């Protein structure tokens, strides 16, 4: 079924007879206001238009986000987001067969899904589509799915059945509250936190169930706690630093609600910030799991261990069974060649996970949900659902979603790691972006350096790395894959595939709403006059540039999607974009202190935040 593109038709009506649905649909098609029970609702405002240079390139493979399979509360249905094909698939788990398929707009990238007020109602975020969709699995033939703009890059979502409100966590840092009880999805509140938000869960507090909203930040592994009714921030929590020197939590992949609703598990990754100098990745970097409780109970660090002492690399998803068993997908527990014994799906108690061989190597696990006596696992490459019991490693039951194999080799390389290094490209570049940390990669490096985003930073260059030491993207990839996988053979075809895919990664969309066009035009002129020669305009400016306080000339980064990548400069000394201009960071070069008027400085800041 195709999504109807006309905006006034993007509605959904629940709990009314079929005749009323058809009348409502007819009114929607004509662009009129739809009456229901005497109420009237104005059409939703049109969503801001995403620029073409932020749309996915045709044929590019989206990065997995976890949470893309959800099982209905009555255990009958699974709803699966197929980001590669831009479809949502409904599967009857009892019959083990696909029942419905929703075709979205090209490049929508459906992500996490959640059940609504009924076991046949579901919401899913569209990561690149900048929207939330709602549909009823038992009424898809009668109505189009409902679609509403929420933010530029929605990621996680949670639904409160008590008042039918939806909470959406956005990569740009917004927590959006959406009213769903009426005919239309209506965003009613947007609260700004920090960039890189990923998951949101509703947790019981002292006042009752679902009193608190917990939101996780993908970058630097952090969880915010808020009062659901007032939005008041109740504090935040971060995983503790590790006992190993220079090791700390780098990214948080999933925030999974405990079955009793009193807390959550935070699945995250530890990294040694001197990976190839002394510690070979992250030796003894446990734990990778944090059990967070509400204000009446203490939180504690837990260690995810396998019976063989295996580390979890680039974890993607986590599901908690009522029995206390968990299933974890560690996408980085795969080698380039598939020759080692590690497996990306692990099942068992948190302290003794067992690698599961139930999923074949042709299938890459990306999401998991608890189901009856086990789990439902979503895979790509061999696009399927697998019903896996939660004990032992028996043969899983497969429900095939796509007949042909999907082209996921670049993703396999991006997540590939070795047991000796325990890091993948995705460890430092979650979602193809950055983790917000400073790393010393090689012993020859004079200082530690901020991780750079890969999105939109690579095309048009002839020099790579800060020092320009690599003359091509393929050379840089060859070096890094070899360092991360020292015992594997990195073929030239693999290098070329990964390079081609990395060039398809587009920067996050930065909307210009909220800024005056006069200020943006003024800022653009200032940027072209003062910054573009080093940092580029529509593409990176090649060449190395001498900076005060730096021992060697450096390749200047391309300035795009800046507002989502603090801290700034090589040493990360500027905590905000404003500090890059006020002289706070003298070590980064005095030329970065803005000398113009306050109006010019603000105009330049406005422009930089919308690039």
C-alpha positions as CSV (number, residue, x, y, z in Angstrom):
1,X,0.0,0.0,0.0
2,X,1.4,3.4,-0.9
3,X,1.3,6.4,1.4
4,X,-1.0,9.1,0.1
5,X,1.2,12.2,-0.4
6,X,-1.5,14.9,-0.3
7,X,-1.2,16.4,3.1
8,X,-4.9,16.7,4.0
9,X,-5.3,13.0,3.5
10,X,-2.7,12.0,6.1
11,X,-5.2,11.3,8.8
12,X,-6.3,8.3,10.8
13,X,-9.6,7.7,12.6
14,X,-9.8,5.2,15.4
15,X,-12.8,3.8,17.3
16,X,-15.5,4.9,14.7
17,X,-17.7,2.8,12.4
18,X,-16.5,1.9,8.9
19,X,-19.1,4.3,7.3
20,X,-17.7,7.2,9.4
21,X,-14.2,6.2,8.3
22,X,-15.2,6.4,4.6
23,X,-17.0,9.8,5.1
24,X,-13.8,11.1,6.8
25,X,-11.7,9.7,4.0
26,X,-13.9,11.4,1.4
27,X,-13.6,14.7,3.3
28,X,-9.9,14.3,3.5
29,X,-9.6,13.7,-0.2
30,X,-11.5,16.9,-0.9
31,X,-9.3,18.9,1.5
32,X,-12.2,19.7,3.7
33,X,-12.5,19.8,7.5
34,X,-13.6,16.5,8.9
35,X,-16.5,16.5,11.4
36,X,-16.6,13.8,14.1
37,X,-18.9,13.9,17.1
38,X,-19.4,17.7,16.6
39,X,-15.6,18.4,16.8
40,X,-13.7,20.1,14.0
41,X,-9.9,20.0,13.4
42,X,-7.9,22.3,11.1
43,X,-5.6,20.6,8.6
44,X,-2.1,20.1,10.0
45,X,0.6,22.7,9.0
46,X,2.8,21.6,6.1
47,X,6.2,20.2,7.1
48,X,9.3,22.1,6.2
49,X,10.7,20.8,3.0
50,X,14.0,18.8,3.3
51,X,16.6,20.1,0.9
52,X,17.7,17.7,-1.8
53,X,21.3,17.6,-0.5
54,X,20.0,16.1,2.7
55,X,17.9,13.4,1.0
56,X,19.3,9.9,0.9
57,X,21.1,9.0,-2.3
58,X,19.3,6.4,-4.3
59,X,20.6,2.9,-3.6
60,X,22.4,3.9,-0.3
61,X,21.9,1.4,2.6
62,X,20.6,3.1,5.8
63,X,22.5,2.5,9.1
64,X,20.6,0.2,11.5
65,X,19.0,1.9,14.5
66,X,17.7,-0.9,16.6
67,X,14.1,-1.0,17.9
68,X,12.8,-1.7,14.4
69,X,10.7,-4.7,15.4
70,X,7.9,-4.6,18.0
71,X,5.6,-7.4,19.1
72,X,2.0,-6.6,20.0
73,X,0.9,-7.0,23.6
74,X,-1.3,-9.9,22.7
75,X,1.7,-11.6,21.1
76,X,-0.1,-12.1,17.8
77,X,1.7,-9.6,15.5
78,X,5.1,-8.2,14.8
79,X,5.6,-4.8,13.0
80,X,8.9,-4.5,11.2
81,X,10.5,-1.4,9.8
82,X,12.4,-2.3,6.6
83,X,14.6,0.8,6.2
84,X,16.4,-0.5,3.1
85,X,13.2,-0.9,1.1
86,X,11.4,2.0,2.9
87,X,8.5,-0.3,3.9
88,X,6.7,-1.4,7.1
89,X,5.8,-5.1,7.2
90,X,3.1,-6.6,9.4
91,X,3.7,-10.3,10.3
92,X,1.3,-12.7,11.9
93,X,3.5,-14.6,14.4
94,X,0.9,-17.3,15.0
95,X,0.7,-18.2,11.3
96,X,4.4,-17.2,10.8
97,X,3.5,-15.3,7.7
98,X,3.5,-11.7,6.4
99,X,0.0,-10.2,6.3
100,X,0.4,-6.6,5.2
101,X,3.1,-4.4,3.7
102,X,3.1,-0.5,3.7
103,X,5.2,1.2,1.1
104,X,6.5,4.6,2.2
105,X,8.1,7.4,0.3
106,X,11.5,6.6,-1.1
107,X,14.2,7.3,1.5
108,X,11.8,7.7,4.4
109,X,14.0,5.2,6.5
110,X,11.4,3.9,8.9
111,X,12.9,3.4,12.3
112,X,11.7,2.5,15.8
113,X,8.0,1.4,16.3
114,X,5.8,1.2,19.3
115,X,2.3,-0.1,20.1
116,X,-0.5,2.4,20.7
117,X,-3.7,2.2,22.6
118,X,-4.7,-1.1,21.0
119,X,-2.7,-4.2,20.0
120,X,-3.6,-3.4,16.4
121,X,-2.4,0.3,16.5
122,X,1.2,1.2,15.9
123,X,3.4,4.2,15.6
124,X,6.7,4.3,13.7
125,X,9.3,7.1,13.2
126,X,10.6,8.0,9.8
127,X,14.2,8.9,10.4
128,X,14.8,10.8,7.1
129,X,11.1,11.4,6.5
130,X,11.1,13.6,9.6
131,X,7.7,12.3,10.7
132,X,5.7,9.8,12.8
133,X,3.2,7.5,11.1
134,X,0.2,5.9,12.7
135,X,-1.7,2.9,11.3
136,X,-4.2,0.2,12.3
137,X,-3.2,-3.3,11.1
138,X,-6.8,-4.3,10.9
139,X,-8.0,-1.3,8.9
140,X,-5.2,-0.6,6.4
141,X,-7.5,-1.2,3.4
142,X,-10.0,1.4,4.5
143,X,-7.7,4.3,5.4
144,X,-4.4,5.8,4.5
145,X,-1.8,5.8,7.2
146,X,-1.5,9.0,9.1
147,X,1.7,11.0,8.9
148,X,2.8,14.0,10.9
149,X,6.0,16.0,10.9
150,X,7.6,16.0,14.4
151,X,11.3,17.1,13.9
152,X,14.0,16.9,11.4
153,X,15.5,13.5,12.6
154,X,13.2,11.5,14.8
155,X,14.8,8.5,16.5
156,X,13.0,6.9,19.5
157,X,9.4,6.9,20.7
158,X,7.2,5.8,23.7
159,X,3.4,5.8,24.1
160,X,1.5,6.6,27.3
161,X,-1.9,4.7,27.2
162,X,-3.3,6.7,30.1
163,X,-3.6,9.9,28.1
164,X,-2.7,8.6,24.6
165,X,0.4,10.9,24.3
166,X,3.4,9.9,22.2
167,X,6.9,11.0,23.1
168,X,9.5,11.3,20.3
169,X,13.2,11.7,20.9
170,X,15.0,13.5,18.0
171,X,18.6,13.5,16.9
172,X,18.7,17.3,17.0
173,X,18.0,17.3,20.7
174,X,14.2,17.8,20.8
175,X,11.8,15.8,22.9
176,X,8.5,16.2,21.2
177,X,5.1,15.4,22.8
178,X,2.4,14.4,20.3
179,X,-1.3,14.3,21.1
180,X,-2.9,11.2,19.5
181,X,-6.4,11.0,21.1
182,X,-8.0,13.3,18.5
183,X,-8.3,12.5,14.8
184,X,-5.0,14.0,13.9
185,X,-1.5,13.5,15.3
186,X,-0.9,16.9,16.9
187,X,2.6,17.9,18.2
188,X,1.8,20.0,21.3
189,X,5.2,20.5,22.9
190,X,8.9,20.5,22.0
191,X,11.5,20.5,24.8
192,X,15.2,21.0,23.9
193,X,17.8,18.8,25.5
194,X,21.2,17.9,23.9
195,X,21.9,16.8,20.3
196,X,22.1,13.0,19.7
197,X,19.0,11.8,21.5
198,X,18.1,8.2,20.7
199,X,15.6,6.4,22.9
200,X,12.7,7.4,25.2
201,X,11.0,5.3,27.8
202,X,8.2,6.0,30.3
203,X,9.1,4.9,33.9
204,X,7.2,4.7,37.1
205,X,7.9,7.4,39.7
206,X,6.7,8.2,43.2
207,X,3.4,9.4,41.8
208,X,2.5,6.3,39.8
209,X,3.3,4.5,36.6
210,X,4.6,6.4,33.6
211,X,5.3,9.5,35.7
212,X,8.8,10.0,34.4
213,X,10.2,10.3,30.9
214,X,13.7,9.0,30.4
215,X,15.6,10.0,27.3
216,X,19.0,8.5,26.3
217,X,21.7,10.4,24.4
218,X,23.5,8.3,21.9
219,X,26.7,10.4,22.0
220,X,28.7,10.1,25.2
221,X,26.1,7.7,26.8
222,X,23.8,9.8,29.0
223,X,20.2,9.5,30.3
224,X,17.9,12.5,31.1
225,X,15.0,12.1,33.6
226,X,12.0,14.4,33.3
227,X,8.6,14.7,34.9
228,X,6.1,13.7,32.2
229,X,3.4,16.2,33.1
230,X,5.5,19.3,33.7
231,X,8.7,18.6,31.7
232,X,10.8,19.5,34.7
233,X,14.3,17.9,34.5
234,X,14.8,15.5,37.5
235,X,18.4,14.9,36.8
236,X,20.6,12.8,34.5
237,X,22.9,9.8,34.9
238,X,25.9,8.6,33.0
239,X,27.7,5.2,33.2
240,X,30.7,5.3,35.5
241,X,34.2,5.6,34.1
242,X,36.1,2.4,33.9
243,X,39.0,1.4,36.0
244,X,41.2,0.9,32.9
245,X,43.3,4.0,32.1
246,X,41.7,6.3,29.5
247,X,38.6,4.1,29.1
248,X,35.1,5.6,29.3
249,X,31.6,5.0,27.9
250,X,31.6,6.2,24.3
251,X,28.1,5.6,23.0
252,X,24.7,4.5,24.2
253,X,22.8,2.2,21.9
254,X,19.5,1.3,23.6
255,X,17.5,2.3,26.6
256,X,15.2,-0.7,27.3
257,X,12.4,-0.4,29.9
258,X,12.4,-3.1,32.6
259,X,9.2,-5.3,32.5
260,X,7.9,-3.9,35.9
261,X,8.3,-0.3,34.6
262,X,10.5,0.8,37.6
263,X,13.6,1.4,35.6
264,X,15.6,0.6,32.5
265,X,18.7,-1.0,31.1
266,X,21.1,1.3,29.3
267,X,23.1,-0.7,26.7
268,X,26.3,1.1,25.9
269,X,29.9,0.7,24.7
270,X,33.1,1.4,26.5
271,X,36.2,2.5,24.6
272,X,39.8,2.9,25.4
273,X,40.8,6.3,24.1
274,X,44.3,5.1,23.3
275,X,43.1,2.0,21.3
276,X,46.2,1.2,19.2
277,X,48.9,2.8,21.5
278,X,48.7,0.7,24.6
279,X,45.4,-1.0,25.2
280,X,44.4,-2.7,21.9
281,X,40.9,-1.3,21.8
282,X,39.4,-1.7,25.2
283,X,40.9,-4.4,27.4
284,X,38.8,-5.2,30.5
285,X,36.4,-2.4,29.6
286,X,33.4,-3.8,31.5
287,X,30.6,-3.2,32.1
288,X,28.5,-2.4,29.0
289,X,25.2,-2.4,30.8
290,X,23.8,0.0,33.3
291,X,20.7,-0.8,35.3
292,X,18.9,2.5,36.1
293,X,16.2,2.6,38.7
294,X,13.7,5.3,39.7
295,X,14.4,7.8,42.5
296,X,13.4,5.3,45.2
297,X,16.1,2.7,44.3
298,X,19.8,2.8,43.6
299,X,21.2,2.3,40.1
300,X,24.0,-0.1,39.5
301,X,26.5,-1.0,36.9
302,X,26.1,-4.5,35.4
303,X,28.6,-6.5,33.3
304,X,27.5,-8.1,30.1
305,X,29.7,-11.2,29.9
306,X,29.7,-14.3,27.8
307,X,30.8,-17.7,29.0
308,X,34.0,-17.2,26.9
309,X,34.7,-13.7,28.1
310,X,33.7,-12.1,24.8
311,X,33.3,-8.3,24.6
312,X,30.2,-6.6,23.1
313,X,31.3,-4.4,20.2
314,X,29.0,-1.8,18.6
315,X,25.8,-3.1,20.4
316,X,22.6,-2.2,18.5
317,X,19.6,-3.6,20.4
318,X,18.4,-5.2,23.6
319,X,15.3,-7.0,24.6
320,X,14.3,-8.1,28.2
321,X,12.1,-11.2,28.7
322,X,9.8,-11.4,31.7
323,X,11.9,-14.4,32.8
324,X,14.9,-12.1,33.3
325,X,16.7,-13.4,30.3
326,X,17.9,-10.8,27.8
327,X,18.8,-10.9,24.2
328,X,21.5,-8.6,22.9
329,X,22.6,-7.8,19.3
330,X,26.2,-6.7,19.2
331,X,26.6,-5.9,15.5
332,X,30.4,-5.6,15.9
333,X,30.8,-9.2,17.0
334,X,31.3,-10.2,13.4
335,X,34.6,-10.4,11.6
336,X,35.3,-9.2,8.0
337,X,35.6,-12.8,6.8
338,X,33.2,-14.5,9.3
339,X,36.0,-16.8,10.2
340,X,36.0,-16.5,14.0
341,X,33.5,-18.1,16.4
342,X,31.9,-14.9,17.6
343,X,28.2,-14.3,17.0
344,X,26.3,-11.0,17.1
345,X,23.2,-12.5,18.8
346,X,23.7,-13.3,22.5
347,X,21.0,-14.7,24.9
348,X,20.9,-15.4,28.6
349,X,21.2,-13.8,32.0
350,X,23.2,-10.5,31.9
351,X,26.1,-12.1,33.6
352,X,26.5,-15.1,31.4
353,X,25.3,-14.5,27.8
354,X,25.5,-17.3,25.4
355,X,26.4,-16.6,21.7
356,X,23.6,-18.0,19.6
357,X,24.3,-19.9,16.4
358,X,20.6,-19.9,15.5
359,X,21.0,-17.1,12.9
360,X,23.0,-17.9,9.8
361,X,26.0,-15.8,8.8
362,X,24.3,-14.6,5.7
363,X,21.8,-12.7,7.9
364,X,22.9,-9.7,10.0
365,X,20.8,-9.1,13.1
366,X,19.7,-5.5,13.7
367,X,16.7,-5.6,16.1
368,X,15.2,-7.9,18.7
369,X,11.9,-8.0,20.7
370,X,10.8,-10.4,23.5
371,X,8.1,-12.9,22.4
372,X,6.4,-15.7,24.4
373,X,9.2,-18.2,25.3
374,X,11.9,-16.4,23.5
375,X,12.6,-13.6,21.1
376,X,11.9,-12.3,17.7
377,X,15.0,-11.2,15.8
378,X,15.1,-9.0,12.7
379,X,17.9,-9.5,10.2
380,X,19.0,-7.7,7.0
381,X,21.0,-9.1,4.1
382,X,18.9,-12.2,4.4
383,X,15.9,-10.1,5.3
384,X,13.8,-12.2,7.7
385,X,12.3,-12.5,11.1
386,X,13.5,-15.4,13.3
387,X,11.7,-16.8,16.3
388,X,14.4,-17.9,18.7
389,X,13.8,-19.7,22.1
390,X,15.5,-18.1,25.0
391,X,17.4,-21.3,26.1
392,X,20.3,-23.0,24.4
393,X,21.0,-22.5,20.7
394,X,18.4,-24.5,18.9
395,X,17.4,-23.9,15.3
396,X,15.4,-20.7,14.8
397,X,12.1,-20.6,12.9
398,X,12.5,-18.2,9.9
399,X,9.8,-15.9,8.4
400,X,11.3,-14.6,5.1
401,X,10.6,-10.9,4.4
402,X,12.5,-10.5,1.1
403,X,13.2,-13.1,-1.5
404,X,16.5,-11.6,-2.7
405,X,19.6,-10.9,-0.6
406,X,20.1,-7.2,0.3
407,X,23.4,-5.5,-0.6
408,X,24.7,-4.9,3.0
409,X,28.4,-5.6,2.5
410,X,29.3,-2.0,3.4
411,X,27.4,-2.3,6.7
412,X,29.2,-5.5,7.5
413,X,32.5,-3.8,7.0
414,X,31.5,-0.7,9.0
415,X,30.6,-3.0,12.0
416,X,33.3,-5.5,11.6
417,X,35.8,-6.0,14.4
418,X,38.3,-8.4,15.8
419,X,38.4,-10.1,19.3
420,X,41.9,-8.6,19.8
421,X,40.9,-4.9,19.3
422,X,37.2,-4.9,20.2
423,X,36.3,-1.8,18.2
424,X,34.6,-1.2,14.9
425,X,34.2,1.9,12.7
426,X,30.7,2.2,14.2
427,X,32.1,2.3,17.7
428,X,33.5,5.8,17.2
429,X,31.1,6.9,14.4
430,X,27.6,5.9,15.6
431,X,25.0,6.4,12.8
432,X,28.0,7.6,10.7
433,X,28.4,10.6,12.9
434,X,30.7,11.2,15.9
435,X,30.9,10.1,19.6
436,X,32.0,13.5,21.0
437,X,35.3,12.1,22.4
438,X,39.0,12.8,21.8
439,X,41.1,9.8,20.7
440,X,44.7,9.1,20.2
441,X,44.7,6.5,17.5
442,X,48.4,6.0,16.7
443,X,51.5,6.2,18.8
444,X,52.9,8.8,16.3
445,X,50.0,11.2,17.0
446,X,51.2,14.2,19.0
447,X,47.8,14.8,20.7
448,X,44.4,13.4,21.0
449,X,41.8,14.5,18.4
450,X,38.1,14.9,18.3
451,X,36.2,12.3,16.3
452,X,34.9,13.7,13.1
453,X,31.5,13.0,11.6
454,X,31.6,11.0,8.3
455,X,28.4,12.5,7.0
456,X,29.1,14.9,4.1
457,X,32.7,15.4,5.2
458,X,34.4,13.2,2.6
459,X,33.4,14.0,-1.0
460,X,35.7,16.3,-3.0
461,X,38.8,15.8,-0.8
462,X,42.3,14.7,-1.9
463,X,43.7,14.8,1.7
464,X,42.3,12.8,4.6
465,X,42.9,12.7,8.3
466,X,43.8,15.9,10.3
467,X,47.3,16.0,8.9
468,X,46.4,15.1,5.3
469,X,48.6,12.0,5.5
470,X,46.3,9.8,3.4
471,X,45.9,10.9,-0.2
472,X,42.6,9.0,-0.8
473,X,39.6,7.8,1.0
474,X,40.5,4.2,0.0
475,X,43.9,4.6,1.6
476,X,42.4,5.8,4.9
477,X,39.9,3.0,4.9
478,X,42.5,0.3,4.2
479,X,44.6,1.5,7.1
480,X,41.7,1.6,9.5
481,X,40.1,-1.7,8.6
482,X,43.5,-3.3,8.9
483,X,44.1,-1.8,12.3
484,X,40.7,-2.9,13.5
485,X,41.0,-6.4,12.0
486,X,44.7,-7.2,12.2
487,X,44.3,-10.9,11.4
488,X,41.9,-10.5,8.5
489,X,42.6,-9.9,4.8
490,X,41.1,-6.6,3.7
491,X,40.4,-6.9,0.0
492,X,40.5,-4.0,-2.4
493,X,36.9,-4.7,-3.4
494,X,35.8,-4.4,0.2
495,X,37.7,-1.1,0.6
496,X,36.0,0.3,-2.6
497,X,32.6,-0.8,-1.4
498,X,33.0,0.8,2.0
499,X,34.3,4.0,0.4
500,X,31.5,4.2,-2.0
501,X,28.9,3.7,0.8
502,X,30.6,6.3,3.1
503,X,30.2,8.9,0.3
504,X,26.4,8.4,0.3
505,X,26.1,9.4,4.0
506,X,24.3,12.8,4.0
507,X,24.6,15.4,6.8
508,X,21.7,15.8,9.2
509,X,19.1,18.3,8.0
510,X,19.3,21.6,9.7
511,X,16.0,23.6,9.3
512,X,16.2,27.3,8.9
513,X,12.9,27.9,10.7
514,X,13.3,30.3,13.6
515,X,16.0,32.4,12.0
516,X,15.5,35.6,10.0
517,X,16.4,35.5,6.4
518,X,18.2,38.8,6.7
519,X,20.4,37.4,9.4
520,X,21.1,34.2,7.5
521,X,22.0,36.1,4.3
522,X,24.3,38.4,6.3
523,X,25.9,35.4,8.0
524,X,26.4,33.6,4.7
525,X,28.3,36.6,3.2
526,X,30.5,36.8,6.3
527,X,31.2,33.0,6.0
528,X,32.2,33.2,2.4
529,X,34.5,36.2,3.1
530,X,36.2,34.9,6.2
531,X,35.8,31.1,6.5
532,X,35.1,29.4,3.1
533,X,38.7,29.5,1.9
534,X,39.7,27.0,4.6
535,X,36.4,25.2,5.3
536,X,34.6,25.2,2.0
537,X,31.2,26.2,0.9
538,X,29.2,23.5,-0.9
539,X,32.0,21.0,-0.5
540,X,35.2,20.8,1.6
541,X,38.1,23.1,0.7
542,X,41.2,21.0,0.0
543,X,44.7,21.8,1.4
544,X,46.4,22.1,4.8
545,X,46.5,25.3,6.8
546,X,48.8,26.5,9.6
547,X,47.1,27.4,12.9
548,X,48.5,29.2,15.9
549,X,49.4,26.7,18.6
550,X,49.5,23.7,16.3
551,X,52.9,22.1,15.4
552,X,51.9,21.1,11.9
553,X,49.5,22.4,9.2
554,X,46.1,20.7,9.4
555,X,43.3,19.9,7.0
556,X,40.3,22.1,7.9
557,X,37.1,20.2,8.6
558,X,34.0,20.9,6.4
559,X,31.6,23.0,8.5
560,X,28.2,21.3,8.1
561,X,25.7,20.1,10.7
562,X,27.7,21.9,13.4
563,X,25.0,22.4,16.0
564,X,24.8,18.6,16.5
565,X,28.6,18.0,17.0
566,X,29.8,19.9,20.1
567,X,32.4,20.1,21.5
568,X,34.4,21.9,18.8
569,X,38.0,22.2,17.7
570,X,40.6,19.4,17.6
571,X,41.0,19.5,21.4
572,X,37.3,19.9,22.1
573,X,37.8,23.0,24.2
574,X,34.8,24.9,22.8
575,X,31.7,23.5,24.5
576,X,29.3,25.6,22.5
577,X,29.3,27.1,19.0
578,X,29.4,30.6,20.5
579,X,32.7,29.7,22.2
580,X,34.4,29.1,18.9
581,X,34.3,32.9,18.3
582,X,34.8,34.5,21.7
583,X,38.4,33.7,22.4
584,X,37.7,31.0,25.0
585,X,39.9,28.5,23.1
586,X,43.2,30.3,22.5
587,X,44.9,26.9,22.0
588,X,42.8,26.4,18.9
589,X,44.2,29.4,17.1
590,X,43.6,33.1,17.7
591,X,42.2,33.6,14.2
592,X,39.0,32.0,15.5
593,X,38.2,34.9,17.7
594,X,35.6,37.0,16.0
595,X,36.6,40.6,15.7
596,X,33.4,42.1,14.1
597,X,30.3,43.6,15.6
598,X,27.9,41.7,17.8
599,X,25.3,41.8,15.0
600,X,27.7,40.2,12.6
601,X,28.8,37.6,15.2
602,X,25.2,36.6,15.7
603,X,24.4,36.5,12.0
604,X,27.4,34.2,11.5
605,X,26.3,32.0,14.3
606,X,22.8,31.7,12.9
607,X,24.2,30.8,9.5
608,X,26.6,28.1,10.9
609,X,23.7,26.5,12.8
610,X,21.7,26.0,9.6
611,X,24.4,24.7,7.3
